[in-house]
Amino acid sequence: MSLHDRYGLTRVINAAGTFTPLGVSRSARHTADTVAASLSEFFVIDELQDRASEALARATGAEAGTITHCAASAITLAVAASMTGASPERIAALPDTSGMPDRVVIPAGHTVNYGHPILQDIRLAGATAVIAGAETGCDIADIEKALADKRTACLLLVSSRLTRGAPLDFVAAVAAAQRRGLPAIIDGAAQDLRVGELLATGADLVMLSGQKYLASPTAGLVVGRAAMVAAVRAQDKGIGRGMKATKEAIFGVLAALEERDRLDLPAWRRAQADKVTRFIERVGRLSGLRATVASDPTGLPFPRVRLAVDPAQAGMDAAALAQALRAGTPSVWVMPQELDRGNLILELVPLSEPELTEILGRLAAVLAPAAAAR
Ligand SMILES: *Cc1c(COP(=O)(O)O)cnc(C)c1O
C-alpha cells in the first residue's frame, strides 16, 4: 500500500521544481537506505559532522563544511557566526546583539521571498538588515556605501531565480566586503549544481539546501572558510539548538554526495535536454498550447518546458489551466512565475516517463472540453 493510500494523501505530480510545499525532491535508493540504517544506531554526532565536513570539502573544494537543519537556518546561523565569531559569550547572548556588529547588508533585489522573507532569517539571529541599492539594481557603489557603517557584520548575497533587478557583480561585491575585513556570505539554496562558481566568487560561506537538486533529506549545507564554518558549528550551543541537523539528515547528505560523485553529469544533462525536447514534441499536438524550451535564468544546467497558452484557442488562460491541473487527479503542479505573462513553466527533472504521459493526458483532458465549449 502506498503512503498516499495509507494516510489518505493526494497523489501529486510535481512539475513545480524543488518546491518545499510538495516535499522538494526524490532521494535515490542509496540515500534512502543509508538514512534508514542510521535511524536505529547511535553515533558521536561531532565525529559525524567532521566526516560531513571532509565530504563537503572534497565535493566542493571548500576548506570545510557543516550541516544545519535547512538552508533557512543556515542563513540565520551564518549571520550569527559573522556577529559572534568563536566567542562563547556572544554565542550565548544571541539574539541579544549588544556590543556586537549586527548589521547585514543585502542588495534590494536579493530580499527574496522563498515561502517566507529572507529578511526574517536575518532578524531571527538578532541582526538588522540594511538594504543596499534599489529594486531595479544595486551597484558596487551602493554596496560600498552600506558596508561603510561601523556596525556592519557581513554582506549577504542571494543566487536564485527569485532575485530581482539588474545582475550584480558577485566577485566585486565579495571583494568590497572583504576589503573591510567583513565576511561575504551567499544564499545559493537551489544552486548546489553551481556551488563551484559561487565559491569562486571568493565568498566566505555558501549556504545550500541538501534536499533540492542534491536530493538528500532536508538539510542545510554550509561550505567555505574553516574559521567561519567553525563559528557556524559553534552556534549549536546557542540559537542553533533549534536548527540542528539530525543524524539521519547528515547520513542522507553523505550518501547523496556519493550519488552525486558517481553521476555522469554530461550524460545527465543530455538526458534532461532530451526529456524536454520529447515532451515539447508531444505537446505539439494539443491545440491552444505552444511549447518551447526555457533555460534557467541563473544558469542551472538543465532546461524546463514553457507552455504559452492562447486563451482564444484553449478556452482558458494560463492561470485557469494551472488551477485545473492542480484540481485534477493526480494533482499536477507547475511553476507559477510566468502565469501573468500567459505561460506555464514545467520542470521535468524528477519525473518518470509514465508521469510525463499523465501530465499530457491531463492537459488534453482539461483543454479539449474547454475548447469545444468556446
Ligand atoms: C529554498 C530556498 C531557501 C530555503 O531553503 P530551505 O532548505 O528550505 O530552508 C532559501 N533561499 C532560497 C533562495 C531558496 O530557494
The ligand as a MOL file (V3000), in Angstrom:
LIG
                    3D

  0  0  0     0  0            999 V3000
M  V30 BEGIN CTAB
M  V30 COUNTS 15 15 0 0 0
M  V30 BEGIN ATOM
M  V30 1 C 14.7090 27.0780 -0.9490 0
M  V30 2 C 15.3870 28.3530 -0.6480 0
M  V30 3 C 15.7530 28.6830 0.6630 0
M  V30 4 C 15.3470 27.8660 1.8460 0
M  V30 5 O 15.8500 26.5850 1.8370 0
M  V30 6 P 15.3800 25.5520 2.9390 0
M  V30 7 O 16.4290 24.4790 2.8780 0
M  V30 8 O 14.0170 25.0890 2.5560 0
M  V30 9 O 15.3520 26.2520 4.2520 0
M  V30 10 C 16.4770 29.8460 0.8720 0
M  V30 11 N 16.8130 30.6410 -0.1410 0
M  V30 12 C 16.4680 30.3710 -1.4110 0
M  V30 13 C 16.8850 31.3120 -2.4980 0
M  V30 14 C 15.7420 29.2210 -1.7130 0
M  V30 15 O 15.4100 28.9440 -2.9850 0
M  V30 END ATOM
M  V30 BEGIN BOND
M  V30 1 1 1 2
M  V30 2 1 2 3
M  V30 3 2 2 14
M  V30 4 1 3 4
M  V30 5 2 3 10
M  V30 6 1 4 5
M  V30 7 1 5 6
M  V30 8 2 6 7
M  V30 9 1 6 8
M  V30 10 1 6 9
M  V30 11 1 10 11
M  V30 12 2 11 12
M  V30 13 1 12 13
M  V30 14 1 12 14
M  V30 15 1 14 15
M  V30 END BOND
M  V30 END CTAB
M  END
